[in-house]
Amino acid sequence: MNARDEVRRLRAAAAEAWAATMGDVTSCALAKDGRSYPAGKYHEGRVAALGEWMRRLTPEADAAAARQVARGLAADWAARMPPGGGANRDWESYRAGGLAALDEPLPE
């Protein structure tokens, strides 16, 4: 399996974890309702970051190249400001999930 396929596999697993955490409610519905759900936002961040990572990889990318891309993305994610400029629990959980995903190990 190449690195891009491995990241795709990780993203699918993250999406399953997100769905299991959320049940039949979307993150957007919770946000509109005014409820905070950091566990769901964590998994949403994982899915988003893994999607970004996967899209930046070429089909030929090996694990070393993929790790380099992940390090650059992690720096971007760490520097991102929350929407509206103010930090909140959901945003921090979303970012933490993204950063954790970008640190996932890849087989050599």
The 8 nearest C-alpha neighbors of each residue, nearest first, counted from 0:
[[1, 4, 5, 2, 3, 106, 61, 107],
 [2, 0, 4, 3, 61, 5, 60, 59],
 [1, 3, 5, 61, 62, 4, 60, 6],
 [4, 2, 6, 5, 1, 53, 56, 58],
 [3, 5, 7, 1, 2, 6, 0, 8],
 [4, 6, 8, 2, 7, 3, 9, 1],
 [5, 7, 9, 3, 8, 4, 53, 10],
 [6, 8, 4, 10, 5, 9, 3, 11],
 [9, 7, 5, 11, 6, 10, 4, 12],
 [8, 10, 6, 12, 7, 11, 13, 5],
 [11, 9, 13, 7, 8, 12, 49, 46],
 [10, 12, 14, 8, 13, 9, 7, 15],
 [13, 11, 15, 9, 10, 14, 16, 8],
 [14, 12, 10, 16, 15, 11, 46, 17],
 [15, 13, 17, 11, 16, 12, 46, 10],
 [14, 16, 12, 18, 13, 17, 19, 11],
 [17, 15, 13, 19, 14, 18, 20, 12],
 [18, 16, 42, 14, 20, 15, 19, 39],
 [19, 17, 15, 21, 20, 16, 22, 14],
 [20, 18, 16, 17, 22, 21, 15, 14],
 [19, 21, 17, 18, 22, 39, 16, 38],
 [22, 20, 18, 24, 19, 39, 23, 17],
 [21, 23, 19, 24, 20, 18, 25, 17],
 [22, 24, 21, 25, 18, 19, 20, 26],
 [25, 23, 21, 22, 28, 26, 29, 27],
 [26, 24, 28, 27, 29, 21, 23, 22],
 [25, 27, 29, 28, 30, 24, 39, 40],
 [28, 26, 30, 25, 29, 31, 24, 32],
 [29, 27, 31, 25, 30, 26, 32, 24],
 [28, 30, 32, 26, 34, 27, 31, 33],
 [29, 31, 27, 33, 32, 28, 34, 26],
 [32, 30, 28, 33, 29, 27, 34, 26],
 [31, 33, 29, 30, 34, 28, 27, 35],
 [34, 32, 30, 31, 29, 35, 28, 36],
 [33, 35, 29, 32, 30, 36, 31, 28],
 [36, 34, 37, 89, 33, 30, 29, 88],
 [35, 37, 39, 38, 40, 34, 89, 29],
 [36, 38, 89, 40, 92, 39, 41, 35],
 [39, 37, 41, 40, 36, 42, 92, 20],
 [38, 40, 42, 41, 37, 36, 21, 20],
 [39, 41, 93, 43, 37, 42, 38, 92],
 [42, 40, 96, 93, 92, 38, 44, 39],
 [43, 41, 17, 45, 44, 39, 40, 96],
 [42, 44, 40, 46, 45, 41, 39, 47],
 [45, 43, 93, 97, 96, 47, 41, 42],
 [46, 44, 97, 96, 42, 100, 48, 43],
 [45, 47, 43, 49, 44, 10, 48, 13],
 [46, 48, 44, 50, 45, 49, 43, 51],
 [49, 47, 97, 51, 45, 50, 46, 44],
 [50, 48, 52, 46, 51, 10, 47, 53],
 [49, 51, 53, 47, 48, 52, 46, 54],
 [52, 50, 48, 54, 49, 53, 47, 55],
 [51, 53, 49, 55, 50, 54, 48, 69],
 [52, 54, 50, 56, 55, 51, 3, 6],
 [55, 53, 51, 52, 56, 50, 57, 3],
 [56, 54, 52, 53, 51, 57, 68, 50],
 [57, 55, 53, 54, 3, 60, 58, 52],
 [56, 58, 59, 60, 55, 3, 54, 53],
 [57, 59, 60, 3, 56, 1, 2, 4],
 [60, 58, 57, 61, 1, 2, 3, 56],
 [61, 59, 57, 58, 64, 2, 56, 65],
 [60, 62, 2, 64, 63, 65, 1, 59],
 [61, 63, 65, 2, 64, 107, 66, 105],
 [64, 62, 66, 65, 61, 67, 107, 60],
 [65, 63, 67, 61, 66, 62, 60, 68],
 [64, 66, 62, 68, 67, 63, 61, 69],
 [67, 65, 69, 63, 68, 64, 62, 70],
 [68, 66, 64, 70, 69, 65, 63, 71],
 [67, 69, 65, 71, 66, 70, 72, 64],
 [70, 68, 66, 72, 101, 67, 71, 73],
 [69, 71, 73, 67, 72, 68, 66, 74],
 [72, 70, 74, 68, 69, 73, 75, 67],
 [71, 73, 75, 69, 74, 70, 76, 68],
 [74, 72, 76, 70, 75, 71, 98, 69],
 [73, 75, 77, 71, 72, 76, 78, 70],
 [76, 74, 72, 78, 73, 77, 79, 71],
 [75, 77, 73, 79, 78, 74, 72, 94],
 [76, 78, 74, 75, 79, 73, 94, 98],
 [79, 77, 75, 76, 74, 80, 73, 81],
 [80, 78, 76, 77, 75, 81, 94, 74],
 [79, 81, 84, 78, 82, 86, 85, 83],
 [80, 82, 84, 86, 85, 83, 90, 79],
 [83, 81, 84, 80, 85, 86, 90, 79],
 [82, 84, 85, 81, 80, 86, 87, 90],
 [85, 83, 81, 82, 80, 86, 87, 79],
 [86, 84, 83, 81, 87, 82, 80, 90],
 [85, 87, 81, 90, 84, 91, 88, 80],
 [88, 86, 90, 89, 91, 85, 81, 92],
 [87, 89, 91, 90, 92, 37, 86, 35],
 [88, 90, 37, 92, 91, 87, 40, 93],
 [91, 89, 93, 87, 92, 88, 94, 81],
 [90, 92, 94, 88, 93, 89, 95, 87],
 [91, 93, 41, 95, 89, 37, 90, 94],
 [94, 92, 44, 41, 40, 90, 96, 91],
 [93, 95, 97, 91, 96, 92, 44, 90],
 [96, 94, 92, 98, 97, 93, 91, 99],
 [97, 95, 41, 45, 44, 99, 93, 94],
 [98, 96, 45, 44, 48, 94, 100, 95],
 [97, 99, 95, 101, 100, 96, 73, 94],
 [100, 98, 96, 102, 97, 101, 95, 103],
 [101, 99, 97, 45, 103, 102, 98, 96],
 [100, 102, 98, 69, 99, 103, 73, 97],
 [101, 103, 99, 100, 104, 98, 69, 70],
 [104, 102, 100, 101, 105, 99, 9, 6],
 [105, 103, 102, 106, 66, 101, 100, 62],
 [106, 104, 62, 107, 103, 5, 2, 6],
 [105, 107, 104, 62, 2, 5, 0, 1],
 [106, 62, 105, 61, 63, 2, 104, 1]]
